[in-house]
Amino acid sequence: MEEPHRRIRALHTASTITVYQAYCSEIGGPAARKGRFPAAWNPDRMTWIKPSFLWMMYRSGWGTKEGQETVLAVEITRDGFDWALRHACLSHYVRGLHPDRDGWQRDLKRAPARVQWDPERDLHLRPLPHRSLQLGLSGEASSRYADEWIVSISDVTPLAHEIHALVRDGELDSAARRLPQEQEYPAGAELLAHLRP
């Protein structure tokens, strides 16, 4: 079956979706231990959440890049994630989807969330022809994320390192079996209509 060009792939349950972020140990460690972000986490900065584990591995270099040494799996409510999608704006202008460039810029400034569709990655972190969603949260969305939507936070850095080691050793089948089992997220067409070019 052909992979759709853009869709949300995620580990999810009937009520939650897991997204990934990577932080320095001063933020990531306390967040995983307490299940919420510590005071050092800045709610005023845009925070990007990624439902794709492998895209997070690409972004963080398997949890080795400076300031991204702790990879977190953040389980949040689907209600919260869907709220962010409904209130999001695409991070770039698309003719035909937006009435005009000025209107898009106004929407982008007002929106508490923004969406990018970035190439999904394979186990070698090479780009694939289909794209996965990244969701940027700011303002009200960032506050809701930190204060209302989080169900649990887990440190998955050891898993990242384990899978990376298997990939380096050429054990791709074993590495693939260790990946989170991401499935298509059931976002209805109306939820994504304003976000799909």
C-alpha positions in Angstrom: 0.0 0.0 0.0 1.4 3.4 -1.0 2.3 5.7 1.9 0.3 9.0 1.9 2.5 12.0 1.3 1.5 13.7 4.6 0.0 12.0 7.6 0.4 11.9 11.3 2.1 8.7 12.5 2.2 8.2 16.2 2.1 5.9 19.2 -1.4 6.5 20.5 -4.2 5.0 22.6 -7.9 5.8 22.7 -7.2 8.8 24.9 -3.5 9.7 24.5 -0.8 10.4 21.9 2.9 10.2 22.6 5.2 13.0 21.3 8.9 13.4 21.6 11.2 16.2 22.7 14.9 16.4 23.5 16.4 18.6 26.2 19.6 19.2 28.2 19.8 16.9 31.3 18.9 19.9 33.6 15.4 20.0 32.1 15.0 16.4 30.8 16.0 14.6 34.0 13.7 16.4 36.4 10.8 16.3 33.8 11.0 12.5 33.6 11.3 12.1 37.4 8.4 14.4 38.3 6.2 14.0 35.2 6.1 17.7 34.6 8.6 20.3 33.3 10.8 22.0 35.9 11.0 25.8 36.5 14.0 25.9 34.2 11.6 25.1 31.3 10.6 28.3 29.6 6.8 28.4 28.7 7.3 31.6 26.7 9.5 29.9 24.1 8.0 28.0 21.3 8.3 24.3 22.0 8.2 21.7 19.2 6.7 18.3 19.7 7.2 15.4 17.3 5.0 12.4 17.1 7.7 10.6 15.0 10.4 8.8 17.1 12.8 8.6 14.2 12.4 12.3 13.3 13.3 13.1 16.9 16.3 10.8 16.5 17.3 12.8 13.4 16.8 16.1 15.2 18.7 15.1 18.3 21.4 12.8 16.7 20.1 9.9 18.7 20.3 12.0 21.9 23.9 13.0 21.4 23.6 16.6 20.3 24.5 19.3 22.8 21.5 20.4 24.7 19.5 17.4 23.5 21.1 14.7 25.5 17.8 13.6 27.2 15.1 12.3 24.9 11.6 12.4 26.4 8.5 10.6 25.4 5.6 12.8 26.5 2.2 11.2 26.6 -0.5 13.8 26.2 -4.2 13.8 25.9 -5.7 13.4 22.4 -8.1 16.2 23.3 -5.2 18.6 23.9 -3.3 17.5 20.7 -6.5 17.9 18.7 -7.1 21.4 20.2 -3.6 22.3 19.0 -4.3 21.1 15.5 -7.6 23.0 15.3 -5.8 26.2 16.4 -2.7 25.7 14.3 -1.5 27.5 11.2 1.0 26.1 8.6 4.5 27.5 9.2 4.7 28.5 5.5 2.4 30.1 2.9 0.7 27.9 0.4 -1.1 29.4 -2.5 -4.6 28.1 -2.8 -4.7 26.9 0.9 -4.4 30.5 2.2 -6.4 33.4 0.6 -3.2 35.5 0.3 0.2 35.9 1.9 -0.9 38.8 4.2 -3.8 36.8 5.5 -1.5 33.8 6.2 0.9 36.0 8.1 -1.9 37.4 10.2 -3.1 33.9 11.0 0.4 32.8 11.8 0.9 35.6 14.3 -2.4 34.9 16.0 -2.1 31.1 16.1 -0.9 29.5 19.3 0.4 26.5 17.3 2.1 26.0 14.0 2.6 22.9 11.8 5.5 21.8 9.6 5.5 18.7 7.5 9.1 17.4 7.4 10.5 14.3 5.6 10.1 11.2 7.7 13.3 9.3 8.4 14.5 5.8 8.1 16.8 3.9 10.5 19.8 5.6 9.0 18.0 8.9 9.5 17.9 9.5 5.7 14.9 11.4 4.4 11.9 9.4 3.1 9.6 10.6 0.3 6.6 11.0 2.8 6.3 13.6 5.5 5.5 13.6 9.2 4.0 16.4 11.3 5.9 18.6 13.7 3.8 20.8 16.0 5.1 24.0 17.4 3.4 25.3 20.6 3.5 28.8 21.9 1.5 31.1 24.2 -1.8 29.5 25.2 -0.9 26.1 23.5 2.4 25.9 25.3 0.8 26.7 28.7 -2.0 24.1 28.1 0.6 21.5 27.0 2.7 21.9 30.2 -0.2 22.4 32.7 -3.1 20.4 31.3 -2.3 17.9 28.6 0.6 15.9 30.0 -0.3 12.4 31.2 3.2 11.1 31.7 6.9 11.9 30.8 9.4 9.1 30.3 13.1 9.2 29.6 13.7 7.2 26.4 17.3 8.1 26.0 18.5 4.5 26.8 16.1 3.2 24.1 17.5 5.7 21.6 21.1 4.6 22.3 20.1 0.9 22.1 18.5 1.3 18.7 21.3 3.5 17.5 23.9 0.8 18.5 21.9 -1.9 16.7 21.8 0.3 13.5 25.6 0.9 13.8 26.1 -2.9 14.1 23.9 -3.5 11.0 21.2 -5.2 13.0 18.4 -3.4 11.3 15.6 -6.0 11.9 16.4 -5.9 15.6 16.5 -2.1 15.6 13.1 -1.9 13.8 11.5 -4.2 16.4 12.6 -1.9 19.2 11.0 1.2 17.6 7.7 2.5 19.1 4.8 1.1 17.1 3.6 4.2 15.4 0.3 4.0 13.5 -1.8 6.5 11.6 -3.3 9.0 14.0 -7.1 9.2 13.5 -7.3 12.9 12.8 -10.4 13.5 10.7 -10.1 15.3 7.4 -11.8 18.4 8.9 -9.1 18.6 11.6 -6.3 18.7 9.0 -8.0 20.5 6.1 -6.3 23.8 6.9 -2.9 22.2 7.5 -2.5 20.0 4.4 -1.0 21.8 1.3 
